[in-house]
């Protein structure tokens, strides 16, 4: 079986825990996921099965969405409520002041990754170093916060909804907001509501995966993860040449696709063949094939 299974990951499960459950259910080792969720986080985890695993390293940066709770007046080593907490300070921030600070974090900003993360420095994961009490310098990275809405706030506890670019750490965003307010802040809950273009709608629970028959676990087609990419359609001769590894003259396609970006490639009859790109010589080349897998 090949395709994408959408899981609503529960709290206290790692992303690999979910992958292991899916492997056992489908009886295959060819299972991967589309974006790690921390154990305490819940929400959308796309799981790729069979030949669909070849898409994992090609996922378009379609951004992600989160809903997160936070509390002012606290800080922690992990930037969330599950870490080693500081002494809590009394705070009572006006909603208007918080809204004014949130405006500083909309758009393109720089963010320093947290020590408790899976990023590697010198071949070692930052989280492994952090557990040994070692802190290393991390370079700030450009991220984009395309939406940052305050859903509720009582002067101390609140909830935000965020649309952001891949690579954004919501824990760090909340910590930075707390620093800007001068109160400190920790994340108290996190739910991913969108990843790889998929939302919570249509997600299966882990219990569903364990108890439902295989035929009830509907797999999405691999091509669905590339639906935001432009499409290129080939005729019968071009399809045969493409499948034989021939580079096609993009000028001779029914409609010339854009250059340098990932394309969905469809063969004669509308069959999804895989993904490709038009190179600098105006040749359509295959990046990864999914047909007949």
C-alpha contacts under 8 A as a table, 3 or more apart, distances in Angstrom:
res1	aa1	res2	aa2	distance
1	X	26	X	7.79
1	X	49	X	7.02
1	X	50	X	6.06
2	X	48	X	7.83
2	X	49	X	5.26
2	X	50	X	4.54
2	X	51	X	5.60
2	X	52	X	5.82
2	X	219	X	7.56
2	X	221	X	7.81
2	X	222	X	7.71
3	X	48	X	6.05
3	X	49	X	5.40
3	X	50	X	6.83
3	X	51	X	7.38
3	X	52	X	5.31
3	X	219	X	5.17
3	X	220	X	5.37
3	X	221	X	5.13
3	X	222	X	5.21
4	X	46	X	6.48
4	X	47	X	5.57
4	X	48	X	4.64
4	X	49	X	6.10
4	X	52	X	6.83
4	X	219	X	5.12
4	X	220	X	4.85
4	X	221	X	6.46
4	X	222	X	6.29
5	X	46	X	5.95
5	X	47	X	5.08
5	X	48	X	6.45
5	X	49	X	7.53
5	X	203	X	7.70
5	X	204	X	7.87
5	X	217	X	7.51
5	X	218	X	7.01
5	X	219	X	5.10
5	X	220	X	6.47
6	X	44	X	6.80
6	X	45	X	6.02
6	X	46	X	4.62
6	X	47	X	6.07
6	X	198	X	7.92
6	X	202	X	6.85
6	X	203	X	4.62
6	X	204	X	6.09
6	X	219	X	7.98
7	X	43	X	7.53
7	X	44	X	5.89
7	X	45	X	5.10
7	X	46	X	6.11
7	X	47	X	7.04
7	X	203	X	4.83
7	X	204	X	4.80
7	X	205	X	5.82
7	X	206	X	6.91
8	X	42	X	6.71
8	X	43	X	4.61
8	X	44	X	4.94
8	X	45	X	6.16
8	X	200	X	6.76
8	X	203	X	5.42
8	X	204	X	5.82
8	X	205	X	5.24
8	X	206	X	7.22
9	X	13	X	7.10
9	X	15	X	7.66
9	X	18	X	7.38
9	X	41	X	7.77
9	X	42	X	5.00
9	X	43	X	5.10
9	X	44	X	6.44
9	X	45	X	6.24
9	X	205	X	6.84
9	X	206	X	6.88
10	X	13	X	6.10
10	X	41	X	7.32
10	X	42	X	4.99
10	X	43	X	7.01
10	X	205	X	7.67
10	X	206	X	7.41
11	X	39	X	5.94
11	X	40	X	4.87
11	X	41	X	5.61
11	X	42	X	5.37
12	X	39	X	4.73
12	X	40	X	5.28
12	X	41	X	7.71
13	X	17	X	5.88
13	X	18	X	7.02
13	X	39	X	5.02
13	X	40	X	7.42
14	X	17	X	5.02
14	X	18	X	6.72
14	X	37	X	6.94
14	X	38	X	6.30
14	X	39	X	4.63
15	X	18	X	5.25
15	X	19	X	6.42
15	X	33	X	7.47
15	X	36	X	5.81
15	X	37	X	5.90
15	X	38	X	7.34
15	X	39	X	7.35
15	X	45	X	7.71
16	X	19	X	4.84
16	X	20	X	6.11
17	X	20	X	5.16
17	X	21	X	6.41
18	X	21	X	5.13
18	X	22	X	6.31
18	X	206	X	7.38
19	X	22	X	5.14
19	X	23	X	6.11
19	X	31	X	6.37
19	X	32	X	6.45
19	X	33	X	7.05
19	X	47	X	7.12
20	X	23	X	5.04
20	X	24	X	6.33
21	X	24	X	5.30
21	X	25	X	6.23
21	X	209	X	7.81
21	X	210	X	7.45
22	X	25	X	4.98
22	X	26	X	6.05
22	X	31	X	7.37
22	X	209	X	7.21
23	X	26	X	5.41
23	X	27	X	5.55
23	X	28	X	5.22
23	X	29	X	5.65
23	X	30	X	7.45
23	X	31	X	6.29
24	X	27	X	5.10
24	X	28	X	7.00
25	X	209	X	7.27
25	X	210	X	6.93
25	X	214	X	7.76
26	X	214	X	7.50
28	X	31	X	7.11
28	X	50	X	7.48
30	X	49	X	5.89
30	X	50	X	5.05
30	X	51	X	7.58
30	X	53	X	6.71
31	X	47	X	6.91
31	X	48	X	5.51
31	X	49	X	4.63
31	X	50	X	6.38
31	X	53	X	6.24
32	X	47	X	5.75
32	X	48	X	5.09
32	X	49	X	6.73
32	X	53	X	5.80
32	X	56	X	7.14
33	X	36	X	7.34
33	X	45	X	6.83
33	X	46	X	5.70
33	X	47	X	4.35
33	X	48	X	5.69
33	X	56	X	7.03
34	X	45	X	6.55
34	X	46	X	5.31
34	X	47	X	6.35
34	X	48	X	7.44
34	X	56	X	6.11
34	X	59	X	7.73
34	X	195	X	7.72
34	X	196	X	7.10
35	X	45	X	7.03
35	X	46	X	7.76
35	X	195	X	7.70
36	X	45	X	7.82
37	X	41	X	6.08
37	X	42	X	7.37
37	X	45	X	7.53
38	X	41	X	5.33
39	X	42	X	7.83
40	X	189	X	7.50
40	X	190	X	7.45
41	X	189	X	6.83
41	X	190	X	4.95
41	X	191	X	5.70
41	X	192	X	7.48
42	X	190	X	6.39
42	X	191	X	4.69
42	X	192	X	6.29
43	X	191	X	5.01
43	X	192	X	4.53
43	X	193	X	5.87
43	X	200	X	6.86
44	X	191	X	7.99
44	X	192	X	5.58
44	X	193	X	5.84
44	X	194	X	6.12
44	X	195	X	6.28
44	X	198	X	7.43
44	X	199	X	6.44
44	X	200	X	5.75
44	X	203	X	7.07
45	X	195	X	7.16
46	X	195	X	7.40
46	X	196	X	7.49
46	X	198	X	7.72
48	X	52	X	5.32
48	X	53	X	5.04
48	X	55	X	7.96
48	X	56	X	7.38
49	X	52	X	5.42
49	X	53	X	5.76
50	X	53	X	5.95
51	X	54	X	5.87
51	X	290	X	6.98
51	X	293	X	6.14
52	X	55	X	5.60
52	X	56	X	7.59
52	X	222	X	5.55
52	X	290	X	7.70
53	X	56	X	5.50
54	X	57	X	6.88
54	X	58	X	7.79
54	X	288	X	7.68
55	X	58	X	5.17
55	X	59	X	6.25
55	X	222	X	7.55
56	X	59	X	5.70
59	X	196	X	7.05
59	X	225	X	7.14
59	X	226	X	7.42
60	X	196	X	7.27
60	X	225	X	7.85
60	X	226	X	6.89
60	X	228	X	8.00
60	X	229	X	7.97
61	X	165	X	7.28
61	X	166	X	6.34
61	X	196	X	7.44
62	X	165	X	7.48
62	X	166	X	7.71
62	X	195	X	7.68
62	X	196	X	5.98
62	X	197	X	6.14
62	X	228	X	7.87
63	X	163	X	7.06
63	X	164	X	5.59
63	X	165	X	4.44
63	X	166	X	5.27
63	X	195	X	6.86
63	X	196	X	7.15
63	X	197	X	7.65
64	X	163	X	5.79
64	X	164	X	5.49
64	X	165	X	6.23
64	X	166	X	6.37
64	X	192	X	7.49
64	X	193	X	7.61
64	X	194	X	5.22
64	X	195	X	4.95
64	X	196	X	7.25
64	X	197	X	7.79
65	X	161	X	7.39
65	X	162	X	5.46
65	X	163	X	4.38
65	X	164	X	6.27
65	X	192	X	5.87
65	X	193	X	5.32
65	X	194	X	4.81
65	X	195	X	6.92
66	X	161	X	5.72
66	X	162	X	5.17
66	X	163	X	6.63
66	X	190	X	6.91
66	X	191	X	5.56
66	X	192	X	4.35
66	X	193	X	5.29
66	X	194	X	7.03
67	X	159	X	7.12
67	X	160	X	5.80
67	X	161	X	4.47
67	X	162	X	6.39
67	X	190	X	5.92
67	X	191	X	5.21
67	X	192	X	6.44
67	X	193	X	6.96
68	X	159	X	5.56
68	X	160	X	5.41
68	X	161	X	6.43
68	X	170	X	7.71
68	X	187	X	6.96
68	X	188	X	7.29
68	X	189	X	5.43
68	X	190	X	4.44
68	X	191	X	6.30
69	X	157	X	7.44
69	X	158	X	5.75
69	X	159	X	4.31
69	X	160	X	6.48
69	X	187	X	5.78
69	X	188	X	5.02
69	X	189	X	4.89
69	X	190	X	6.53
70	X	157	X	5.77
70	X	158	X	5.40
70	X	159	X	6.13
70	X	174	X	7.06
70	X	185	X	6.63
70	X	186	X	5.55
70	X	187	X	4.34
70	X	188	X	4.98
70	X	189	X	7.15
71	X	74	X	6.89
71	X	156	X	5.72
71	X	157	X	4.48
71	X	158	X	6.48
71	X	185	X	5.48
71	X	186	X	5.53
71	X	187	X	6.56
71	X	188	X	6.69
72	X	91	X	6.95
72	X	156	X	5.15
72	X	157	X	6.40
72	X	178	X	6.57
72	X	183	X	6.09
72	X	184	X	5.76
72	X	185	X	4.29
72	X	186	X	6.70
73	X	88	X	5.51
73	X	89	X	4.71
73	X	90	X	6.28
73	X	91	X	5.95
73	X	156	X	7.43
73	X	178	X	7.98
73	X	183	X	5.02
73	X	184	X	5.19
73	X	185	X	5.84
74	X	85	X	6.76
74	X	86	X	5.92
74	X	87	X	6.82
74	X	88	X	5.15
74	X	89	X	6.64
74	X	183	X	7.35
74	X	184	X	5.33
74	X	185	X	5.16
74	X	186	X	6.04
75	X	79	X	6.32
75	X	80	X	7.57
75	X	85	X	5.84
75	X	86	X	5.47
75	X	175	X	7.60
75	X	184	X	5.46
75	X	185	X	5.55
75	X	186	X	5.64
76	X	79	X	4.89
76	X	80	X	6.17
76	X	81	X	7.09
76	X	83	X	5.49
76	X	84	X	5.20
76	X	85	X	4.42
76	X	86	X	5.99
76	X	186	X	6.85
77	X	80	X	7.79
77	X	83	X	5.77
77	X	84	X	5.73
77	X	85	X	7.13
78	X	81	X	7.97
78	X	82	X	7.30
78	X	83	X	5.01
78	X	84	X	7.28
78	X	114	X	7.55
78	X	115	X	7.49
78	X	116	X	5.80
79	X	83	X	6.99
79	X	114	X	7.86
79	X	171	X	5.63
79	X	172	X	6.72
79	X	174	X	7.99
79	X	175	X	6.21
79	X	185	X	7.72
79	X	186	X	5.33
79	X	187	X	6.59
80	X	83	X	5.93
80	X	171	X	6.38
80	X	186	X	4.53
80	X	187	X	4.36
80	X	188	X	6.06
81	X	84	X	7.96
81	X	85	X	7.11
81	X	186	X	5.87
81	X	187	X	5.96
81	X	188	X	5.24
82	X	85	X	7.97
82	X	188	X	7.99
89	X	183	X	7.69
91	X	155	X	7.21
91	X	156	X	6.28
91	X	183	X	7.13
92	X	155	X	4.67
92	X	156	X	5.91
93	X	97	X	6.86
93	X	98	X	7.01
93	X	155	X	4.79
93	X	156	X	6.72
94	X	97	X	5.35
94	X	98	X	6.56
94	X	155	X	6.02
95	X	98	X	5.11
95	X	99	X	6.15
95	X	153	X	6.81
95	X	154	X	7.87
95	X	155	X	6.72
96	X	99	X	5.09
96	X	100	X	6.26
97	X	100	X	5.12
97	X	101	X	6.42
98	X	101	X	5.12
98	X	102	X	6.19
98	X	181	X	7.41
99	X	102	X	5.06
99	X	103	X	6.52
99	X	150	X	7.53
100	X	103	X	5.42
100	X	104	X	7.38
101	X	104	X	5.52
101	X	105	X	7.47
101	X	177	X	6.95
101	X	180	X	6.82
101	X	181	X	7.05
102	X	105	X	5.45
102	X	106	X	6.98
102	X	148	X	7.29
102	X	177	X	7.02
103	X	106	X	5.49
105	X	108	X	7.89
105	X	109	X	6.57
105	X	145	X	6.94
105	X	148	X	7.87
105	X	177	X	7.97
106	X	109	X	7.42
106	X	144	X	7.49
106	X	145	X	5.15
106	X	146	X	6.35
106	X	147	X	6.68
106	X	148	X	6.46
107	X	144	X	5.35
107	X	145	X	4.95
107	X	146	X	5.55
107	X	147	X	7.89
108	X	142	X	6.67
108	X	143	X	5.69
108	X	144	X	4.28
108	X	145	X	6.29
109	X	142	X	5.68
109	X	143	X	5.60
109	X	144	X	6.18
109	X	145	X	7.55
110	X	140	X	5.75
110	X	141	X	5.24
110	X	142	X	4.47
110	X	143	X	6.02
111	X	140	X	5.06
111	X	141	X	5.33
111	X	142	X	6.38
111	X	143	X	6.76
111	X	168	X	7.74
111	X	172	X	7.38
111	X	173	X	7.62
112	X	138	X	6.40
112	X	139	X	6.13
112	X	140	X	4.10
112	X	141	X	6.22
112	X	172	X	7.45
113	X	117	X	7.33
113	X	138	X	6.70
113	X	139	X	7.68
113	X	140	X	6.90
113	X	141	X	7.76
113	X	169	X	6.89
113	X	172	X	6.95
114	X	117	X	5.91
114	X	169	X	7.74
114	X	171	X	7.98
114	X	172	X	6.37
115	X	126	X	5.25
115	X	127	X	5.78
115	X	129	X	7.84
115	X	130	X	5.90
115	X	135	X	6.86
115	X	136	X	7.84
116	X	126	X	6.06
116	X	127	X	4.21
116	X	128	X	7.90
116	X	130	X	6.25
117	X	125	X	7.26
117	X	126	X	5.71
117	X	127	X	5.09
118	X	125	X	5.33
118	X	126	X	6.03
118	X	127	X	6.05
119	X	125	X	5.46
119	X	126	X	5.74
119	X	127	X	7.85
120	X	123	X	5.49
120	X	124	X	4.95
120	X	125	X	4.20
120	X	126	X	5.70
121	X	124	X	5.38
121	X	125	X	6.41
121	X	126	X	6.61
124	X	128	X	7.15
124	X	129	X	7.35
125	X	128	X	5.36
125	X	129	X	6.63
126	X	129	X	5.13
126	X	130	X	6.09
127	X	130	X	4.92
127	X	131	X	6.22
128	X	131	X	5.28
128	X	132	X	6.66
129	X	132	X	5.18
129	X	133	X	6.55
129	X	134	X	5.12
129	X	135	X	6.81
130	X	133	X	5.00
130	X	134	X	5.14
130	X	135	X	6.00
131	X	134	X	7.31
143	X	164	X	7.48
143	X	165	X	5.99
143	X	166	X	7.79
143	X	167	X	7.20
143	X	168	X	6.27
144	X	164	X	5.57
144	X	165	X	5.28
144	X	168	X	7.91
145	X	148	X	6.73
145	X	162	X	7.09
145	X	163	X	6.01
145	X	164	X	4.46
145	X	165	X	6.69
146	X	162	X	7.66
146	X	163	X	5.49
146	X	164	X	5.67
146	X	165	X	7.92
147	X	161	X	7.54
147	X	162	X	5.38
147	X	163	X	4.85
147	X	164	X	7.01
148	X	160	X	6.79
148	X	161	X	5.78
148	X	162	X	4.70
148	X	163	X	6.70
149	X	160	X	5.52
149	X	161	X	5.18
149	X	162	X	6.61
150	X	153	X	7.43
150	X	158	X	7.62
150	X	159	X	6.16
150	X	160	X	4.59
150	X	161	X	6.58
151	X	158	X	7.40
151	X	159	X	5.38
151	X	160	X	5.36
151	X	161	X	6.84
152	X	158	X	5.25
152	X	159	X	5.33
152	X	160	X	7.30
153	X	156	X	6.91
153	X	157	X	5.72
153	X	158	X	4.10
153	X	159	X	6.64
154	X	157	X	5.68
154	X	158	X	6.49
155	X	158	X	7.78
164	X	168	X	6.55
165	X	168	X	6.10
169	X	172	X	5.30
169	X	173	X	6.35
170	X	173	X	4.86
170	X	174	X	6.20
170	X	187	X	7.95
171	X	174	X	5.28
171	X	175	X	6.17
171	X	186	X	7.13
171	X	187	X	5.77
172	X	175	X	4.92
172	X	176	X	6.01
173	X	176	X	5.13
173	X	177	X	6.21
174	X	177	X	4.99
174	X	178	X	6.22
174	X	185	X	6.18
174	X	186	X	6.38
174	X	187	X	6.37
175	X	178	X	5.07
175	X	179	X	6.26
175	X	184	X	6.53
175	X	185	X	5.27
175	X	186	X	6.06
175	X	187	X	7.80
176	X	179	X	5.00
176	X	180	X	6.18
177	X	180	X	5.09
177	X	181	X	6.29
177	X	184	X	7.74
177	X	185	X	7.17
178	X	181	X	5.09
178	X	182	X	6.07
178	X	183	X	5.45
178	X	184	X	3.99
178	X	185	X	4.42
178	X	186	X	7.77
179	X	182	X	4.89
179	X	183	X	6.35
179	X	184	X	5.26
179	X	185	X	7.41
180	X	183	X	7.92
181	X	184	X	7.20
187	X	190	X	7.51
192	X	195	X	7.32
193	X	199	X	5.57
193	X	200	X	5.73
194	X	197	X	6.27
194	X	198	X	5.41
194	X	199	X	4.43
194	X	200	X	6.83
195	X	198	X	5.34
195	X	199	X	6.69
196	X	225	X	6.34
197	X	225	X	6.89
198	X	201	X	7.94
199	X	202	X	7.49
199	X	203	X	7.65
200	X	203	X	5.37
204	X	208	X	5.90
204	X	209	X	6.80
204	X	217	X	7.82
205	X	208	X	5.04
205	X	209	X	6.53
206	X	209	X	5.09
206	X	210	X	6.32
207	X	210	X	5.06
207	X	211	X	6.08
208	X	211	X	5.33
208	X	212	X	5.41
209	X	212	X	5.84
209	X	217	X	7.12
212	X	216	X	6.20
212	X	217	X	7.08
213	X	216	X	5.48
213	X	217	X	7.03
214	X	217	X	5.35
215	X	218	X	6.80
220	X	224	X	6.83
221	X	224	X	5.61
222	X	225	X	6.16
222	X	226	X	7.85
223	X	226	X	5.37
223	X	227	X	6.56
223	X	264	X	7.63
223	X	272	X	7.07
223	X	274	X	7.61
224	X	227	X	5.15
225	X	228	X	7.74
226	X	229	X	5.50
226	X	264	X	6.77
227	X	230	X	7.77
227	X	264	X	7.72
229	X	262	X	6.29
229	X	263	X	5.47
229	X	264	X	6.22
230	X	257	X	7.43
230	X	258	X	8.00
230	X	262	X	7.54
230	X	263	X	5.24
230	X	264	X	6.17
231	X	257	X	7.43
231	X	263	X	5.46
231	X	264	X	4.53
231	X	265	X	5.93
231	X	266	X	7.28
232	X	253	X	7.96
232	X	255	X	7.39
232	X	256	X	7.73
232	X	257	X	6.20
232	X	263	X	6.65
232	X	264	X	6.14
232	X	265	X	5.06
232	X	266	X	6.19
233	X	253	X	7.53
233	X	254	X	7.30
233	X	265	X	6.02
233	X	266	X	4.73
233	X	267	X	5.88
233	X	268	X	7.48
233	X	270	X	7.48
234	X	237	X	7.89
234	X	238	X	5.46
234	X	239	X	5.55
234	X	253	X	6.69
234	X	254	X	7.45
234	X	265	X	7.59
234	X	266	X	6.19
234	X	267	X	4.92
234	X	268	X	5.91
235	X	238	X	5.26
235	X	239	X	5.92
235	X	267	X	6.45
235	X	268	X	5.03
236	X	239	X	5.13
236	X	240	X	6.42
236	X	267	X	7.10
236	X	268	X	4.97
237	X	240	X	5.27
237	X	241	X	6.31
238	X	241	X	5.05
238	X	242	X	5.93
238	X	248	X	7.29
238	X	267	X	7.90
239	X	242	X	5.10
239	X	243	X	6.18
239	X	267	X	5.17
239	X	268	X	6.24
240	X	243	X	5.29
240	X	244	X	6.33
241	X	244	X	5.06
241	X	245	X	6.53
241	X	246	X	5.25
241	X	247	X	7.83
241	X	248	X	7.68
242	X	245	X	5.22
242	X	246	X	5.19
242	X	247	X	6.71
242	X	248	X	6.97
242	X	285	X	7.95
242	X	286	X	7.52
243	X	246	X	7.36
245	X	286	X	7.43
246	X	285	X	7.72
247	X	283	X	5.82
247	X	284	X	5.65
247	X	285	X	5.25
247	X	286	X	7.84
248	X	252	X	7.94
248	X	283	X	5.34
248	X	284	X	5.00
248	X	285	X	6.91
249	X	252	X	5.59
249	X	253	X	7.27
249	X	282	X	6.35
249	X	283	X	4.87
249	X	284	X	6.32
250	X	253	X	5.45
250	X	256	X	5.66
250	X	257	X	7.19
250	X	278	X	6.95
250	X	282	X	5.57
250	X	283	X	5.30
250	X	284	X	5.55
251	X	255	X	7.83
251	X	256	X	5.69
251	X	282	X	7.14
252	X	255	X	7.87
252	X	256	X	7.37
253	X	256	X	5.66
257	X	263	X	7.93
257	X	278	X	7.39
258	X	261	X	6.95
258	X	278	X	6.98
259	X	277	X	6.63
259	X	278	X	4.65
259	X	279	X	6.19
259	X	280	X	7.36
259	X	282	X	7.37
260	X	277	X	5.93
260	X	278	X	5.70
260	X	279	X	5.97
260	X	280	X	7.58
261	X	277	X	5.85
261	X	278	X	7.37
262	X	275	X	6.48
262	X	276	X	5.82
262	X	277	X	5.33
263	X	275	X	5.37
263	X	276	X	5.22
263	X	277	X	5.82
264	X	272	X	7.51
264	X	273	X	7.92
264	X	274	X	6.24
264	X	275	X	4.79
264	X	276	X	6.68
265	X	272	X	6.14
265	X	273	X	5.57
265	X	274	X	5.48
265	X	275	X	5.44
265	X	276	X	6.53
266	X	270	X	5.39
266	X	271	X	5.32
266	X	272	X	4.55
266	X	273	X	5.45
266	X	274	X	7.43
267	X	270	X	5.49
267	X	271	X	5.14
267	X	272	X	6.39
267	X	273	X	6.20
268	X	271	X	6.53
271	X	291	X	7.88
272	X	290	X	7.49
272	X	291	X	6.53
273	X	289	X	5.85
273	X	290	X	5.62
273	X	291	X	4.71
274	X	286	X	7.60
274	X	287	X	7.70
274	X	288	X	5.68
274	X	289	X	4.27
274	X	290	X	4.84
274	X	291	X	6.54
275	X	286	X	6.31
275	X	287	X	5.62
275	X	288	X	5.47
275	X	289	X	6.50
276	X	284	X	6.75
276	X	285	X	5.50
276	X	286	X	4.26
276	X	287	X	4.54
276	X	288	X	6.72
277	X	284	X	5.62
277	X	285	X	5.54
277	X	286	X	6.62
277	X	287	X	6.77
278	X	281	X	7.82
278	X	282	X	5.67
278	X	283	X	5.21
278	X	284	X	4.36
278	X	285	X	6.22
279	X	282	X	5.40
279	X	283	X	5.44
279	X	284	X	6.56
279	X	285	X	7.19
280	X	283	X	7.31
286	X	289	X	6.97
290	X	293	X	5.90
